[in-house]
Amino acid sequence: MKKEVMGLIVKREDGSEIVNYDDDSFPSYIYEGWVAPKCTWANVPHYHPDIEMVAVTEGKMAYSVDGRTIMLHEGDTLFVNANRIHYSICLDDKVAKYVIFVADPAVLNSSIAVEMKALMPILNNPELSYIRFRDINERTENMFELMMKLPSVRHDPFQITKTFFEIWELLLEQSRTYGMVESEVLSDTHQHAFKQMMYFIQQNYKDPITLEQIAESGNISKSLCNKLFNQYVGESPINYLLHLRSRKVAEYLRSSSGSLAEIASLTGFNGVSYMSETFKKMFGQSPREYRKTWTSQTGESDPGNK
């Protein structure tokens, strides 16, 4: 795990996340994390080829998956399928705690037969964005217990793999029992357009960007552009851009000693004052306060979310 990006979601140019694996030799991330108001890893839409699972251990929170908001309470576990646009949401301005597990499903791919009969029915199902395990589901308790085992074997690839197989068995059983998700999904064309627009913003956030340019990058109208951003991430394209710029400010504050003026120039803000105002609105601290807080913390005391 790279300490310098703990608590941040780092993306590739196409908008997909670079998962901060616990070990470079094994594609798995396990952490006992939390989500709170204005933290840097909440409300950050992203996707990755890994599956993601979250088991809530205290409080309540929500996840947005492909534009649908899923409520989660203590004892619930959520499975998010590979390559789905998702992000965590803090509810009621209160801290929620959870165990998170992100892993490459290829870990389970021991043979073509396993891939075709056990992995692909879930991974290749365009309508299966997520599976929620809650108190009305018979497998909820078993799934939660498996998730609780993971932190203690975080650096043991064999035990992680063993537990992952047991988790996947429950996912298969649950998907067979309940079938597809209840609501209609957006077309693949719309999802592709949204990812194209995320890519455009990621590439050009340092420069002035208009709504018209964002819409053109996805070959759609401005009204549809607004609709897709509100559907997938719950905010306008421009607010999404400002959120991205603010996260980039956080990265520079944590990884460099550059002045605020230099950071504003590097992140597309028109001046330190506007950058500071926007950053504080997004994360509840001024850039100076954020840098001071970060430099005073050790790696262990940092939230360490992905």
C-alpha positions as CSV (number, residue, x, y, z in Angstrom):
1,M,0.0,0.0,0.0
2,K,1.2,3.5,-0.8
3,K,0.9,5.7,2.2
4,E,1.0,9.0,0.2
5,V,-2.4,8.2,-1.4
6,M,-4.2,6.8,1.6
7,G,-7.5,8.5,2.0
8,L,-7.6,9.5,-1.7
9,I,-9.2,8.0,-4.7
10,V,-6.6,8.2,-7.5
11,K,-7.9,7.8,-11.1
12,R,-6.4,6.9,-14.5
13,E,-7.1,9.2,-17.4
14,D,-10.2,7.3,-18.3
15,G,-11.7,7.8,-14.9
16,S,-11.1,4.3,-13.6
17,E,-9.5,4.0,-10.1
18,I,-6.0,2.9,-9.5
19,V,-6.7,0.7,-6.5
20,N,-4.2,1.1,-3.7
21,Y,-3.7,-2.7,-3.1
22,D,-2.3,-3.8,0.3
23,D,0.4,-5.7,-1.5
24,D,1.8,-5.1,-5.0
25,S,2.0,-8.8,-5.6
26,F,-1.7,-9.6,-4.8
27,P,-4.7,-7.6,-6.1
28,S,-6.6,-7.1,-2.9
29,Y,-7.5,-4.1,-0.7
30,I,-9.0,-4.7,2.8
31,Y,-9.6,-1.9,5.3
32,E,-11.6,-1.0,8.4
33,G,-12.7,2.4,7.2
34,W,-15.2,5.1,7.8
35,V,-17.1,7.8,5.9
36,A,-17.9,11.2,7.4
37,P,-19.2,14.6,6.2
38,K,-16.8,16.3,3.7
39,C,-14.1,13.6,3.7
40,T,-12.0,13.4,0.6
41,W,-13.1,9.9,-0.5
42,A,-16.9,10.3,-0.2
43,N,-19.0,11.3,-3.3
44,V,-16.2,10.5,-5.7
45,P,-17.6,8.6,-8.7
46,H,-15.2,6.0,-10.1
47,Y,-15.1,2.5,-11.4
48,H,-12.6,-0.3,-11.7
49,P,-12.3,-3.9,-13.0
50,D,-12.2,-5.1,-9.4
51,I,-15.3,-6.0,-7.4
52,E,-16.0,-4.0,-4.3
53,M,-17.8,-5.1,-1.1
54,V,-18.7,-3.0,2.0
55,A,-20.0,-4.3,5.3
56,V,-21.4,-1.7,7.6
57,T,-20.2,-2.2,11.2
58,E,-21.6,1.0,12.8
59,G,-24.2,3.6,11.8
60,K,-25.7,4.0,8.4
61,M,-24.5,5.1,5.0
62,A,-25.4,4.8,1.3
63,Y,-23.7,3.8,-1.9
64,S,-24.6,5.1,-5.4
65,V,-24.1,2.4,-8.0
66,D,-24.8,3.2,-11.7
67,G,-27.0,6.1,-10.6
68,R,-29.1,4.2,-8.0
69,T,-28.8,5.0,-4.3
70,I,-28.6,2.0,-2.0
71,M,-29.2,2.5,1.7
72,L,-27.0,0.5,4.1
73,H,-27.5,0.0,7.9
74,E,-25.3,-1.7,10.5
75,G,-25.0,-5.4,9.6
76,D,-25.7,-4.9,5.9
77,T,-23.2,-5.9,3.2
78,L,-23.1,-4.5,-0.4
79,F,-21.5,-6.2,-3.4
80,V,-20.7,-3.8,-6.3
81,N,-20.0,-5.5,-9.6
82,A,-16.9,-4.9,-11.7
83,N,-16.7,-1.7,-13.8
84,R,-19.8,-0.1,-12.2
85,I,-19.8,3.6,-11.5
86,H,-20.1,4.0,-7.8
87,Y,-19.3,6.1,-4.7
88,S,-19.9,6.2,-1.0
89,I,-22.4,8.6,0.6
90,C,-22.4,9.9,4.2
91,L,-25.9,10.2,5.7
92,D,-27.2,12.6,8.4
93,D,-23.8,14.2,8.9
94,K,-22.8,11.3,11.1
95,V,-19.8,8.9,10.8
96,A,-20.4,5.4,9.6
97,K,-17.8,2.6,10.0
98,Y,-17.4,-0.4,7.7
99,V,-15.1,-3.1,6.4
100,I,-14.2,-2.7,2.7
101,F,-12.9,-5.4,0.4
102,V,-11.8,-4.6,-3.2
103,A,-10.3,-7.5,-5.2
104,D,-9.7,-8.6,-8.8
105,P,-12.1,-11.4,-9.6
106,A,-9.3,-13.1,-11.5
107,V,-8.0,-14.3,-8.1
108,L,-10.8,-16.9,-8.4
109,N,-10.2,-17.9,-12.0
110,S,-8.6,-21.3,-11.4
111,S,-9.9,-22.7,-14.7
112,I,-12.0,-21.9,-17.8
113,A,-14.8,-24.0,-16.3
114,V,-14.8,-21.9,-13.1
115,E,-14.6,-18.7,-15.1
116,M,-17.6,-19.7,-17.4
117,K,-19.8,-21.3,-14.8
118,A,-19.1,-19.2,-11.7
119,L,-17.6,-15.8,-12.6
120,M,-19.1,-14.8,-15.9
121,P,-22.7,-15.2,-14.9
122,I,-22.2,-12.3,-12.4
123,L,-19.4,-10.3,-14.0
124,N,-20.9,-10.3,-17.5
125,N,-24.5,-9.7,-16.4
126,P,-25.3,-6.1,-17.6
127,E,-28.2,-5.8,-15.3
128,L,-26.5,-7.0,-12.1
129,S,-24.9,-3.8,-10.8
130,Y,-25.0,-4.8,-7.2
131,I,-26.3,-7.2,-4.6
132,R,-27.4,-6.0,-1.2
133,F,-27.4,-8.3,1.8
134,R,-29.7,-7.0,4.6
135,D,-31.7,-8.5,7.4
136,I,-34.4,-9.9,5.2
137,N,-31.9,-12.0,3.3
138,E,-31.1,-15.5,4.6
139,R,-27.4,-15.2,3.7
140,T,-26.8,-11.8,5.2
141,E,-25.4,-13.1,8.5
142,N,-23.0,-15.6,6.8
143,M,-21.8,-12.9,4.4
144,F,-21.2,-10.4,7.2
145,E,-19.2,-13.0,9.2
146,L,-17.0,-13.6,6.2
147,M,-16.4,-9.9,5.7
148,M,-15.4,-9.6,9.4
149,K,-12.7,-12.2,8.9
150,L,-10.9,-10.3,6.2
151,P,-9.1,-7.6,8.2
152,S,-7.3,-10.2,10.2
153,V,-6.0,-11.9,7.1
154,R,-5.3,-8.7,5.1
155,H,-1.7,-9.7,4.2
156,D,-2.3,-13.5,3.7
157,P,-3.1,-14.2,0.1
158,F,-4.1,-17.8,0.7
159,Q,-6.6,-16.9,3.4
160,I,-8.0,-14.0,1.4
161,T,-8.5,-16.3,-1.6
162,K,-10.2,-19.0,0.5
163,T,-12.6,-16.4,2.0
164,F,-13.2,-14.8,-1.4
165,F,-14.3,-18.2,-2.8
166,E,-16.8,-18.5,0.1
167,I,-18.1,-15.0,-0.5
168,W,-18.5,-15.7,-4.2
169,E,-20.5,-18.8,-3.5
170,L,-22.9,-16.7,-1.5
171,L,-23.1,-14.2,-4.3
172,L,-24.0,-16.9,-6.8
173,E,-26.7,-18.3,-4.5
174,Q,-28.2,-14.9,-3.8
175,S,-28.2,-13.9,-7.5
176,R,-30.0,-17.1,-8.4
177,T,-32.5,-16.6,-5.7
178,Y,-33.4,-12.9,-6.4
179,G,-32.5,-12.6,-10.1
180,M,-31.8,-9.2,-11.6
181,V,-31.9,-5.9,-9.8
182,E,-35.4,-4.4,-9.6
183,S,-35.1,-1.2,-11.6
184,E,-34.2,-0.5,-15.2
185,V,-30.6,0.4,-16.0
186,L,-29.5,3.1,-18.3
187,S,-28.4,2.0,-21.8
188,D,-24.8,1.1,-22.5
189,T,-24.7,4.0,-24.9
190,H,-25.5,6.5,-22.0
191,Q,-22.9,4.8,-19.7
192,H,-20.3,5.1,-22.4
193,A,-21.1,8.7,-23.0
194,F,-20.8,9.4,-19.2
195,K,-17.4,7.7,-19.0
196,Q,-16.2,9.7,-22.1
197,M,-17.2,12.9,-20.3
198,M,-15.4,11.9,-17.1
199,Y,-12.4,11.2,-19.2
200,F,-12.6,14.6,-20.8
201,I,-12.8,16.4,-17.5
202,Q,-10.0,14.3,-16.1
203,Q,-7.8,15.3,-19.0
204,N,-8.7,19.0,-19.1
205,Y,-9.5,20.0,-15.5
206,K,-6.5,22.3,-15.4
207,D,-8.0,24.5,-18.2
208,P,-11.3,26.5,-18.4
209,I,-14.1,24.0,-19.3
210,T,-17.7,24.8,-20.3
211,L,-20.8,22.7,-20.0
212,E,-21.0,22.7,-23.8
213,Q,-17.5,21.3,-24.1
214,I,-18.3,18.5,-21.6
215,A,-21.4,17.6,-23.5
216,E,-19.6,17.6,-26.8
217,S,-17.0,15.2,-25.5
218,G,-19.8,12.6,-25.0
219,N,-21.5,13.5,-28.2
220,I,-24.7,14.4,-26.4
221,S,-26.8,17.5,-25.7
222,K,-26.2,19.8,-22.7
223,S,-29.6,18.7,-21.2
224,L,-28.7,15.0,-21.5
225,C,-25.3,15.8,-20.1
226,N,-26.9,17.4,-17.0
227,K,-29.3,14.5,-16.7
228,L,-26.6,11.8,-16.8
229,F,-24.4,13.6,-14.2
230,N,-27.3,14.0,-11.9
231,Q,-28.3,10.3,-12.5
232,Y,-24.8,8.9,-11.9
233,V,-23.3,11.3,-9.4
234,G,-26.1,13.4,-8.0
235,E,-24.6,16.8,-9.1
236,S,-24.1,19.0,-12.1
237,P,-21.2,18.6,-14.5
238,I,-19.7,21.9,-13.3
239,N,-19.9,20.9,-9.6
240,Y,-18.3,17.5,-10.5
241,L,-15.5,19.5,-12.1
242,L,-15.0,21.6,-9.0
243,H,-15.1,18.5,-6.8
244,L,-12.4,17.0,-9.0
245,R,-10.2,20.1,-8.8
246,S,-10.6,20.2,-5.0
247,R,-9.5,16.6,-4.8
248,K,-6.4,17.4,-6.9
249,V,-5.7,20.3,-4.5
250,A,-5.8,17.8,-1.6
251,E,-3.3,15.5,-3.5
252,Y,-0.9,18.4,-4.0
253,L,-1.3,19.6,-0.4
254,R,-0.3,16.1,0.8
255,S,2.5,15.3,-1.7
256,S,4.2,18.7,-2.2
257,S,5.4,21.8,-0.5
258,G,4.1,24.1,-3.3
259,S,2.5,27.4,-2.4
260,L,-1.2,27.8,-2.6
261,A,-0.8,30.0,-5.7
262,E,1.2,27.3,-7.4
263,I,-1.4,24.7,-6.5
264,A,-4.3,26.9,-7.7
265,S,-2.5,27.3,-11.0
266,L,-1.9,23.5,-11.3
267,T,-5.6,22.6,-10.5
268,G,-7.5,25.0,-12.8
269,F,-8.6,27.5,-10.1
270,N,-8.6,31.1,-11.0
271,G,-6.8,32.4,-7.9
272,V,-6.1,31.3,-4.3
273,S,-9.2,32.9,-2.9
274,Y,-11.6,30.9,-5.1
275,M,-9.7,27.7,-4.6
276,S,-9.7,28.1,-0.8
277,E,-13.4,28.9,-0.8
278,T,-14.3,25.9,-3.0
279,F,-12.0,23.6,-1.1
280,K,-13.5,24.5,2.3
281,K,-17.0,24.1,0.9
282,M,-16.2,20.6,-0.3
283,F,-14.1,19.3,2.6
284,G,-14.8,21.5,5.6
285,Q,-11.2,22.8,6.0
286,S,-9.2,25.5,4.3
287,P,-6.2,24.3,2.3
288,R,-3.8,25.5,5.0
289,E,-5.8,23.7,7.7
290,Y,-5.9,20.5,5.6
291,R,-2.1,20.5,5.0
292,K,-1.4,21.1,8.7
293,T,-3.8,18.3,9.7
294,W,-2.2,15.9,7.2
295,T,1.4,16.6,8.1
296,S,0.7,16.2,11.8
297,Q,-0.7,12.7,11.3
298,T,1.1,9.5,11.1
299,G,0.2,6.9,8.4
300,E,-1.6,4.8,11.0
301,S,-3.8,7.6,12.3
302,D,-4.8,8.6,8.8
303,P,-8.3,7.3,7.8
304,G,-6.6,5.2,5.2
305,N,-9.6,4.7,3.0
306,K,-9.1,3.9,-0.6
